[in-house]
């Protein structure tokens, strides 16, 4: 079997302090013998800043409140933490940006373009908030890939905000191939997940679950030396075309957030809790009788959910998630008979 050709990757970021998701991508690539993230290209805008609207300023204040709630999530408590990229074995180079006066795109100057070309990377992946255009797509064989989680070109990361505001059932993302200022860049990967109940939690969930898609795309690019095209778009998009929220959007979202918080606290004070239960029906699907179902008693101070039956050596075991209200955690239990 022919050994896969090595793939050299360059990442575009907005600083040497990178998100934990970019750091996880670097860590993953370091364990892939045939994929190398060799360069980090750090953008500098020469003092020119992205415009910040009043809605973004208010949402930034709101995010500080949500960040406190996020610390209670074992999976996402480090969502906002930054990591120094210099601790990774990767070449870090700075490239200068300038605003295209005729569009929303930002262009890397000629020196930066030459730097990228001389790096000999096969593909670029951008995690920058700047919308990049110009000649950058022609600097490497497979061009520039851009994950889209929400509106870009904003000072505040808005990934996950609009699905929460609109109470959408799912939050989506897409990975597009940018180049030559194309109005509709081709989508090479996409996905969608259940929307969480507040902005930062939804954002953290999106980033964490999208990371394997980026990894799979790089593996496919390494193995096939070509980019796939997403044939079917998920029903939930990234809401990238909605732009930044205005103050009225943020005020409405804040009211929803406060209402959910008050309602949740009230349910705790009044002793209301969501509980599930399990029924076991003897026999198979051909002779299924729901009137013969027998309940499995819930444990004191908790409940059972997500059953799975297994048979071994003539004995049937029922595996369930057992949730304990006192520690607010679930674990797997087994019942046999």
For each residue, the residues with C-beta under 8 A, 3 or more apart:
1:
2:
3: 34
4: 34 222 223
5: 34 222 225
6: 34 35 36 222
7: 34 35 36 122 123 218 221 222
8: 36 38 119 120 121 122 123
9: 29 35 36 37 38 121 122 123 124 125 218
10: 37 38 39 40 41 116 119 121 123 124 125 140
11: 22 25 26 37 39 40 41 124 125 126 127
12: 41 43 95 124 125 126 127 128 132 144
13: 16 18 22 40 41 42 43 85 127 128
14: 42 43 127 128 129 130
15: 18 42
16: 13 40 42 84 85 86 92
17: 82 83 84 85
18: 13 15 22 23 40 82 83 84 85 127
19: 22 23 82 83 127 207
20: 23 24 78 79 81 82 83
21: 24 25 207 208 211
22: 11 13 18 19 25 26 83 85 127
23: 18 19 20 26 27 83 85 88
24: 20 21 27 28 211
25: 11 21 22 28 29 37 211 214 215
26: 11 22 23 29 30 37 85 88 90
27: 23 24 30 31 88
28: 24 25 31 32 215
29: 9 25 26 32 35 36 37 218
30: 26 27 37 88 89
31: 27 28
32: 28 29 35 36 219
33:
34: 3 4 5 6 7 222
35: 6 7 9 29 32 218 219 222
36: 6 7 8 9 29 32
37: 9 10 11 25 26 29 30 40 90
38: 8 9 10 90 91 119 121
39: 10 11 90 91 92 93 116 119 121
40: 10 11 13 16 18 37 85 90 91 92 93
41: 10 11 12 13 93 94 95 112 115 116 124
42: 13 14 15 16 92 93 94 95
43: 12 13 14 94 95 96 97 106 108 128 130
44: 94 95 96 97
45: 48 49 96 97 98 106 130
46: 96 97 98
47:
48: 45 97 98 99
49: 45 52 155
50: 129 130 153 154 155
51: 155
52: 49 56 57 154 155 156
53: 56 57 244 246
54: 57 58 246 247
55: 58 59 244 245 246 247 249 250
56: 52 53 59 60 154 155 156 158 244 245
57: 52 53 54 60 61
58: 54 55 61 62 247 250 251 254
59: 55 56 62 63 156 158 161 199 245 250 253
60: 56 57 63 64 156
61: 57 58 64 65
62: 58 59 65 66 199 250 253 254 257
63: 59 60 66 67 156 199 200
64: 60 61 67 68
65: 61 62 68 69 257
66: 62 63 69 70 198 199 200 201 257
67: 63 64 70 71 80 200
68: 64 65 71
69: 65 66 72 73 198 200 201
70: 66 67 73 76 77 79 80 200 201 204
71: 67 68 77
72: 69 77
73: 69 70 76 77 201 204
74: 77
75: 204 208
76: 70 73 79 201 204 205 208
77: 70 71 72 73 74
78: 20 81
79: 20 70 76 200 203 204 207
80: 67 70 200
81: 20 78
82: 17 18 19 20
83: 17 18 19 20 22 23 87
84: 16 17 18 87
85: 13 16 17 18 22 23 26 40 88 90 92
86: 16 92
87: 83 84
88: 23 26 27 30 85
89: 30
90: 26 37 38 39 40 85
91: 38 39 40 119
92: 16 39 40 42 85 86
93: 39 40 41 42 115 119
94: 41 42 43 44
95: 12 41 42 43 44 108 109 111 112 115 116
96: 43 44 45 46 108 109 111 112
97: 43 44 45 46 48 106 107 108 109 112 130
98: 45 46 48 106 107 109
99: 48 106 107
100: 103 104 105 106 107 133 134
101:
102:
103: 100 133 181
104: 100 131 153
105: 100 131 132 133 134 181
106: 43 45 97 98 99 100 130 131 132 133
107: 97 98 99 100 132 133 134 135 136
108: 43 95 96 97 112 113 116 132 134 135 136
109: 95 96 97 98 112 113
110: 113 114
111: 95 96 114 115
112: 41 95 96 97 108 109 115 116
113: 108 109 110 116 117 134 135 136 139
114: 110 111 117 118
115: 41 93 95 111 112 118 119
116: 10 39 41 95 108 112 113 119 121 124 136 139 140
117: 113 114 120 139 140
118: 114 115
119: 8 10 38 39 91 93 115 116
120: 8 117
121: 8 9 10 38 39 116 124 140
122: 7 8 9 140 141 142 221
123: 7 8 9 10 140 141 142 143 144 145 218 221
124: 9 10 11 12 41 116 121 136 139 140 143 144 145
125: 9 10 11 12 144 145 146 147 214
126: 11 12 132 144 145 146 178
127: 11 12 13 14 18 19 22 147
128: 12 13 14 43 132
129: 14 50 152 153 154 155 157
130: 14 43 45 50 97 106 152 153
131: 104 105 106 152 153
132: 12 105 106 107 108 126 128 136 144 146 178
133: 100 103 105 106 107 136 178 180 181
134: 100 105 107 108 113 181
135: 107 108 113 138 139
136: 107 108 113 116 124 132 133 139 144 178
137: 143 144 177 178 179 180
138: 135 143 179 180
139: 113 116 117 124 135 136
140: 10 116 117 121 122 123 124 143 144
141: 122 123
142: 122 123 145 221 227
143: 123 124 137 138 140 177 178 179 227
144: 12 123 124 125 126 132 136 137 140 177 178 179
145: 123 124 125 126 142 175 176 177 178 188 217
146: 125 126 132 175 176 177 178 185
147: 125 127 173 174 175 210 214
148: 152 173 174 175 176 238 240
149: 159 160 173 203 206 207 210 238
150: 157 158 159 160 161 162 238 239 240
151: 154 158 162 239 240 241 242 243 244
152: 129 130 131 148 240
153: 50 104 129 130 131
154: 50 52 56 129 151 157 158 243 244
155: 49 50 51 52 56 129
156: 52 56 59 60 63 244
157: 129 150 154 203
158: 56 59 150 151 154 161 162 244 245
159: 149 150 173 203 206 207 238
160: 149 150 163 164 171 196 199 200 202 203 204 205 206
161: 59 150 158 164 165 199 202 203 239 245 253
162: 150 151 158 165 166 168 239 242 245
163: 160 166 167 168 170 171 172 195 202 236 239
164: 160 161 167 168 171 195 196 197 198 199 202 253
165: 161 162 245 249 252 253 256
166: 162 163 239
167: 163 164 195
168: 162 163 164 171 195 236
169: 194 195 236
170: 163 192 193 194 195 234 235 236
171: 160 163 164 168 192 193 194 195 196 202 205 206 236
172: 163 190 191 192 193 234 235 236 237 238 239
173: 147 148 149 159 190 191 192 206 210 213 238
174: 147 148 187 189 190 230 233 237 238
175: 145 146 147 148 187 188 189 190 213 214 217
176: 145 146 148 185 186 187 188
177: 137 143 144 145 146 185 186 188 227
178: 126 132 133 136 137 143 144 145 146 182 185
179: 137 138 143 144 182 185
180: 133 137 138
181: 103 105 133 134
182: 178 179 185
183:
184:
185: 146 176 177 178 179 182
186: 176 177 229
187: 174 175 176 190 229 230 233
188: 145 175 176 177 217 227 228 229 230
189: 174 175 213 214 216 217 228 230
190: 172 173 174 175 187 230 233 234
191: 172 173 209 210 213 234
192: 170 171 172 173 234 235 236
193: 170 171 172 205 206 209
194: 169 170 171
195: 163 164 167 168 169 170 171 202
196: 160 164 171 201 202 205
197: 164 201 202 260
198: 66 69 164 201 202 257 260
199: 59 62 63 66 160 161 164 202 203 253
200: 63 66 67 69 70 79 80 160 203 204
201: 66 69 70 73 76 196 197 198 204 205
202: 160 161 163 164 171 195 196 197 198 199 205 206
203: 79 149 157 159 160 161 199 200 206 207
204: 70 73 75 76 79 160 200 201 207 208
205: 76 160 171 193 196 201 202 208 209
206: 149 159 160 171 173 193 202 203 209 210
207: 19 21 79 149 159 203 204 210 211
208: 21 75 76 204 205 211
209: 191 193 205 206 212 213
210: 147 149 173 191 206 207 213 214
211: 21 24 25 207 208 214 215
212: 209 215 216
213: 173 175 189 191 209 210 216 217
214: 25 125 147 175 189 210 211 217 218
215: 25 28 211 212 218 219
216: 189 212 213 219 220
217: 145 175 188 189 213 214 220 221 227 228
218: 7 9 29 35 123 214 215 221 222
219: 32 35 215 216 222 223
220: 216 217 223 224 228
221: 7 122 123 142 217 218 224 225 226 227
222: 4 5 6 7 34 35 218 219 225
223: 4 219 220
224: 220 221 228
225: 5 221 222
226: 221
227: 142 143 177 188 217 221
228: 188 189 217 220 224
229: 186 187 188
230: 174 187 188 189 190 233
231:
232:
233: 174 187 190 230 237
234: 170 172 190 191 192 237
235: 170 172 192
236: 163 168 169 170 171 172 192
237: 172 174 233 234 240
238: 148 149 150 159 172 173 174
239: 150 151 161 162 163 166 172 242
240: 148 150 151 152 237
241: 151
242: 151 162 239
243: 151 154
244: 53 55 56 151 154 156 158
245: 55 56 59 158 161 162 165 249 250 253
246: 53 54 55 249 250
247: 54 55 58 250 251
248: 251 252
249: 55 165 245 246 252 253
250: 55 58 59 62 245 246 247 253 254
251: 58 247 248 254 255
252: 165 248 249 255 256
253: 59 62 161 164 165 199 245 249 250 256 257
254: 58 62 250 251 257 258
255: 251 252 258 259
256: 165 252 253 259 260
257: 62 65 66 198 253 254 260 261
258: 254 255 261 262
259: 255 256 262 263
260: 197 198 256 257 263 264
261: 257 258 264 265
262: 258 259 265 266
263: 259 260 266 267
264: 260 261 267 268
265: 261 262 268 269
266: 262 263 269 270
267: 263 264 270 272 273
268: 264 265 271 272
269: 265 266
270: 266 267
271: 268
272: 267 268
273: 267 325
274:
275: 298 303
276: 303 304 305
277: 295 296 298 303 304
278: 295 296 304 305 307 318 320
279: 293 294 295 296
280: 293 294 295 296 307 318
281: 288 289 290 292 293 294
282: 292 294
283: 286 287 288 289 292
284: 287 288
285: 288
286: 283
287: 283 284
288: 281 283 284 285
289: 281 283 292 293
290: 281 293
291:
292: 281 282 283 289
293: 279 280 281 289 290
294: 279 280 281 282
295: 277 278 279 280
296: 277 278 279 280 304 307 318 320 335
297:
298: 275 277 302 303 304
299: 302 303 304 322 324
300:
301: 324 325 326
302: 298 299 322 323 324 325
303: 275 276 277 298 299 322 323
304: 276 277 278 296 298 299 307 320 321 322 323 333
305: 276 278 320 321 323 330
306: 320 321
307: 278 280 296 304 318 319 320
308: 318 319 320
309: 316 317 318 319
310: 316 317 319
311: 314 315 316 317
312: 315 317
313:
314: 311
315: 311 312 336
316: 309 310 311 336 337
317: 309 310 311 312 334 335 336
318: 278 280 296 307 308 309 334 335 336
319: 307 308 309 310 332 333 334
320: 278 296 304 305 306 307 308 332 333 334 335
321: 304 305 306 330 331 332 333
322: 299 302 303 304 330 331 332 333
323: 302 303 304 305 329 330
324: 299 301 302 327 328 329 330 331
325: 273 301 302 328
326: 301
327: 324
328: 324 325
329: 323 324
330: 305 321 322 323 324
331: 321 322 324
332: 319 320 321 322
333: 304 319 320 321 322
334: 317 318 319 320
335: 296 317 318 320
336: 315 316 317 318
337: 316
